């Protein structure tokens, strides 16, 4: 997890913002911090990639009656 001394958002904040980021509901400043954290954190970066892939997969499924 991210170092507590590190500036920017922390892993717990990242996890709370994940669904908003995937739904494209973060403002530009927050999104920038979110993306910076995902690029530098060994835990959160893969989490974001996997969550995004899962969301794209769900959206690709046909709706069932």
C-alpha positions in Angstrom: 0.0 0.0 0.0 1.0 3.6 -0.4 3.4 5.3 2.0 1.6 7.4 4.6 4.0 10.3 4.1 3.2 10.4 0.3 1.3 13.3 -1.0 -1.9 12.8 -3.0 -4.6 10.3 -2.3 -4.1 7.1 -0.3 -5.2 3.6 -1.1 -8.3 3.7 1.0 -9.4 6.9 -0.8 -8.6 5.3 -4.1 -10.8 2.4 -3.3 -13.7 4.7 -2.3 -13.3 6.7 -5.6 -13.0 3.6 -7.8 -16.6 3.3 -8.9 -16.9 7.1 -9.5 -13.8 6.9 -11.7 -15.2 4.0 -13.7 -18.5 5.9 -14.1 -16.5 9.0 -15.2 -17.9 11.1 -12.3 -14.7 12.5 -10.8 -13.9 16.2 -11.4 -10.7 16.8 -13.4 -8.5 17.6 -10.4 -9.6 14.5 -8.4 -9.3 12.4 -11.6 -5.7 13.6 -12.1 -4.8 12.6 -8.5 -6.6 9.3 -8.9 -4.8 8.4 -12.1 -1.4 9.4 -10.6 -2.0 7.1 -7.7 -3.1 4.2 -10.0 0.2 4.7 -12.0 2.4 4.6 -9.0 0.7 2.1 -6.6 1.5 -1.6 -7.1 -1.8 -2.5 -5.4 -4.2 0.0 -6.8 -3.0 0.1 -10.4 -3.9 -3.5 -11.1 -7.1 -3.1 -9.2 -8.2 -0.2 -11.5 -7.3 -2.2 -14.6 -9.2 -5.3 -13.5 -12.2 -3.3 -12.4 -12.3 -1.5 -15.7 -12.0 -4.8 -17.6 -14.8 -6.3 -15.5 -17.1 -3.3 -16.2 -16.4 -3.4 -19.9 -17.2 -7.2 -19.9 -20.5 -6.6 -18.0 -21.5 -3.9 -20.5 -20.8 -6.3 -23.4 -23.2 -8.9 -22.2 -26.6 -9.1 -23.9 -29.6 -8.2 -21.7 -31.8 -11.2 -20.7 -35.5 -11.0 -20.5 
